[in-house]
Amino acid sequence: MAYPEVDFIYLNEEDMVKAGVTDMKGCVEAMEEMFRLLKAGDFRMGGSNANSHGIMMTFPEASPFPNMPTDGPDRRFMAMPAYLGGKFDMAGMKWYGSNTENRKKGLPRSILMLTLNDKDTGAPLAYMSANILSAFRTGAVPGGWY
């Protein structure tokens, strides 16, 4: 049986910068539009109320399984699915793993990825490194209030 080809774009941090992720003016404008859509209700997130910020997986303080990580400072994984309407009209999910021990390995505390999906088929459209994206989004939210 032949499988249909599903093609998507992969963007690492360097690709994200080349694509314009550091355009703060554009980011502020996107956040302003996102808040308008949130106010209008043209969005869905996870959970039974369709407004949950995500689902977090944590680890136990002790584990009988030798390979299972145990709890530590800021050690978790989180999936944050959402649909945003309007001109965005896109489904996707932010995924991150976080552990303060990452710094000892020369890595950021949190490592973020973003997947964008076709809203009808669920096919991936893009898989992107999202640390810089998230940092600019964080700065753009209060920046839009000035």
Residue, then its C-alpha position, 0 to 999 in steps of 0.5 A: m500500500a502506498y502512503p500519501e506524501v505529507d510534506f512540511i517545513y522544518l525551521n531551526e532557530e537560524d531559519m526562524v530569524k531569517a523568516g522574520v521572527t525577530d520583527m518586534k513590530g510585526c509580533v506586536e501587531a500579531m498579538e494585538e490581532m490575537f487578543r481581538l480574536l480571543k475577545a471575539g471567541d474565535f479560538r479553541m484550546g485544550g481541555s473540556n472548557a476549550n480554554s485550558h492553557g495546556i497539559m503538563m506532565t511532571f515526574p514523581e519524587a521517586s520511581p521504581f523504574p530505572n529510566m524514568p526521570t524523577d522530579g527536579p527543579d522545573r522538570r516537566f513537559m507541556a503540550m499546548p494545543a490551540y486553534l486561532g481563527g481570523k486571518f491566522d485560521m490555523a491549528g497547532m501545538k507548542w511543546y516544551g521540555s524544561n529542566t534547570e539541569n539543562r544549563k549544565k549541558g549548555l542548553p536553555r532551561s526550556i526547549l520549545m517547539l511549535t507545530l502548525n497543522d492543517k485545520d481540516t486534515g491535521a497534516p503538519l505544515a511546519y515544525m519550528s524551533a520556538n525559543i526565540l519565537s516565544a521570547f518575542r511573543t512574551g515581549a510583544v504582549p505588554g508591548g502592544w499596550y503602549 
